């Protein structure tokens, strides 16, 4: 809402009051009012986004042997596409980004995000080889505050609530796994999961962050 626009509270009315004014609207009787709009297409990868800290804030997870643990947060990314108003400003969400160092790569997801931000900015910044969970978190928080831009790669992902269990999550990955639109442009955001008949809804999962020029 624009800052100069006054917020007006709703009022209780009698819908059968003949003096009420009403605006005419056009609807599509065949449309599904309960279907979510599809995520941005994977064909647009990579997307330029600006980073905004999510709603959960920072969390600390317990470490081993009484040591301080790693830190994590959620992230909201907003697509930057001024030439495409259909997706410009559309949010993408990262539910869990942490400073936990993975044994296979010797780095963390937050370190990777910072590296991609620095490459996009192109000012010669680097990730220190010797650092701490707290230092990495503070560096990412600084990027939230300035709404830094970076590139992201997304993948459509949906899961079945009925067939999933704590031990195994039943997922569908990839836009092409979802039904095509009737007009052949893009794909629907929902599909039936044949084994149980439930509906799987696609969301855009951020698979990686990359530096953009």
Buried (B, 14 or more C-beta within 10 A) or exposed (E): EEEEEEEEEEEEEEEEEEEEEEEEEEEEEEEEEEEEEBBBBBEEBBBBBBBBBBEEEBEBEEEEEEEEBBBBBBBBBBBBBEEEEEBEEBEBBBEEBBBBBEEEEEEBBBBBBBBBBBBBBEEEEEBEEEBEBEEBBEBBEEBBEEEBBBBBBBBBBBBBEEBEEEEEEBBBBEBEBBEEEEEEEBBBBBBEBEEEEEBBBBBBBBEBBBBBE
